[in-house]
Amino acid sequence: MMRWLQRLFRRAEAPVVPLPERAPLTPEPMRISEGALQALAGKPRPQSPFVGLPKPPPGVRPTAVPPGMAMDEAGAPGGAWGAWAMGGLWGEGLFFPGYPYLAELAQRPEYRNISETVAEEMTRKWIKLLSSGEGDKSKQIAKLEDAMKRFGLREAFNHAMELDGFMGMSFIFMRFGDQSDDELMTPLVLSSGKIEKGSLTDFVVVDPTWTSPSGYNSTDPLKPDFFKPDIWFIMGKRVHESRLLIVRSREVPDILKAAYNFGGLSLSQMSKPYVDNWLRARQSVSDIMHSFTVFVLKTNLQALLQNASAMTARITAFILGRDNKGLMLVDKDQEDFGNVSAPLGTLDKLQAQAQEQMASVSQEPLIKLLGITPTGLNATTDGEIRVWYDRVRAKQEKTFGHLLTTALKVLQLNEFGSIDPHITYEFLPLWELDAAGRAAVEKQKADTDQVYMTTAVISNEEVRDRLRGDPESPYHGLKGPAPDPMDVPGMGGGEEDDADRIGREGAEGSESGANSGV
């Protein structure tokens, strides 16, 4: 019975099925992500200037205004051309660093000297007012020059140019008596009906940190307002762009303007790679000079390693005695002393080359930027200075030209109530002659005047007028008419000199002798 029950409840054994042979597994190759490589290298991941727009400080945009920028769908960060632009974004990884970071860079003298030198050169000699029409406008020009000094126009442009170098852009706000919100949003028409006489208050320089554009056209490149905001937020106030003189000397392409707050490329951002190389080279040279000699103590290293405390004590004693006034004791049988020195002969050239590269960004001569003469060149740098002055003149015309024209028109409306189109200006040349050079020029002018007077092309009165009106002449502002040549001794009139008297008496004696002979 038990056997029958065991056979009844015995578990049926499953048949053994052989497993199919599996192919050997091939390990996948190791893959290292780009983010891991950048984390190991200590470099930040490239940012997209199209993903987000610059975030202004609190209070720049009113709370009722959305934090984003007013624009059409195509120009939005996720719009059509924004998505297209991200396709080729990762080439260089360049992006707008932001105003706080640029302000931090402005504290270093390497960045500050570059921008300040450009601003000083562009406003050092400033401008000269001219009159191209008929009639004497000397009084109007003198009054306009006084207004320029009174309102500090030159200082405002100098400060604005410095901010342009630090931040990539700056604003000069023309402030008038009426500062209501509605008035600030209206265009500033250059006419006596809009700008009343005596209504101008001052020219205010505004840091771009406190600004943000309101809206712009990004759909029709054929219109003049394409990628040009017509309204700017300045600490919560809406200001029409015609009331602002925008200094922006290095504009970025249209596709990057929104990411750069519609500013330009700053000199600090352009020069950062060169300044970083200079700082690293300077510190490396200083480190080598500090420890250019490595002292070597030859001793029984195995015995020292077996006793860690003895090794530490021996090294400490060696370091403490490392001085020109110290005394180093070594075992004459088991120890020896030596040193390995690094050559210092070419460090000055390497450091100078790293320093000179910083001037290549702004194309400034080293004597202007650093106050030193480049190594390996002649003592004179007249050629480099002249080329630099030509570049500054071109930047003056390009950056300041239209802005100064607007500012002078506003000043004329404020002083005279009208605009005289015949009153213009020109930038004064930066190149100046020394005393010997000015004397040579005056001598050449005098010789030229003498030739023209001898050939009866001009009169002495016209020469006197030239000397009187030439600001470079030592006789500038000469009073009174020119003297009559007949009244000048030796020129045919007035009191005769000894030569004239002797000649006259000799002539009279010859005449009397001839008469007596007859």
C-alpha positions, 0 to 999 in steps of 0.5 A: 500500500505504501509503495502504491502511494509513493508511486502515486504522489511521486513527482514526475521528473522533467526531461533534460533538454540541452541548452543551445550554445551561446555566442561569446559576449563582445564587450562594448567599447568605453564611451566617455561623455563630453560633459565628463571630459569637460568636468575633468578638464575644468572647463565650463560647458559651452552655453547657447546664446539662443537658449536664454536672454540676458537677465537684467537686475531687479527693477530694470524692467517693471514688474508688470512687464514679462521678464522676457523680451518683446519680440515676434515668434521667429526671434524668440529663443525657441523660434524658427531662426533660434532653433536653426542657429543652434545647429552650428553653435558648438564651434567655439563656445563663445557667449556673452559673459554678462555685465557682472563678470565684465564689471569684475574684469574692469578691476584688473589694470590689464583690462582697464588700461586698454579701454581707458587708453582708447577713451583718452586718445579719442577725446584728448584733443577733441573737436574744433567748430567750423563755419562753412557759410558766409558771414561771421559766426564767431560769436555763435561758435564761441557760445556753442563752445562754452555750452559744450564745456558747461554741459561737460560733453567731452567728459560724457563721451570719454566716460561713455567710451570707457564703458563701451570698452568695459561692457560693450555699450553705453548710453548718454541720456539727454535730459530735459526739463519735462521727465514725465513717463509719457514724455520719455516715451515720445520721439525726440524731434530735433526742432524748436517746437520740441526742444525749447530754448534753455530746456536742456539740463545735462548729458547723463552717462548710463551704464548698460547694466541698468538697461534692457530693450523692450521690443524690436523687429526681427522679421523684415530686414528691409526696414530701418528698425530691423534688430533696433529696439525703439524703446529701452527700459532704464530702471523701470522707465521706458525711454525712446531710443531717440533720446539716447546717444548709444555708444557701441563701437563693436557691434555683433552680428544680428543673430547675436544682438539679442543675446548681447542685450543689443550691445557690442563686443567689449574690449575686455572680452576680446582681450581675455585670452591674451590677458590670461596668458600674460597672468599665467606667464607672469606668475610662472616666471615669478615662481621660477625665480622664487625657486629656480634652484632645487637642492639635492641631499644624497643620503641613505634613503632606505634607512630613512624610509624605514624610520619615517620620523627620522626621515621627516626630521632630516628633511625639516632640518634641511629646509630650516637650514636652507638660507644664505646665512644658514649652515647645512650639516651633512654626513661626510661618509653617507651623505652628499649635497648638490643642487639643480638650477633652472636657466633664467636667461630667456625668462625676460623675453618670454614674459615680455612677449606675453605682455606685448600680445595684450596690445594686439587686441586694441592695436595700441602701441606699447608705449601708449598702453604700457609706457614701455618701448618694445624690446628689439625695436629702434628707440623711436616709435614715430611710425607706430604712433602715426599709425595709431593716430590714424586708427583713432581718427577712424574710430572717432568718425565711426563711433562719435560722428553721428552722435556728436552731430545730434548733440551739437544740434541739441545744443544749438536748439538749447542756446539759439532756438534754431539749428545753423546747418553751416556750423560743423566740426572736425576732430583735431589731429592728435599728432603734435610737432615739437618746438624745432618742428613748429619753427621749421614749419613757420620758416617754410610758410614765411619763405612761401609768403615771401615768394608770393609777395615778390611775384605780386600774388598776395599783399603783406596785408593778406599775409598778416591776415593769415598769421592773425587767423592761424591758431598755430602761428605765434602771431595769432590774434595780432591787432591792427593793420599791417605797416606801410612798406614806405614807412619801414626802414630799408624798404623805401620810406621813413628814416634812412639807414647808414647804407642808404645815406652813404649811397645817397651821398655818393650819388650826389658827389658823383653828380656834382663832379660831373657838372663841374667838369662840364 
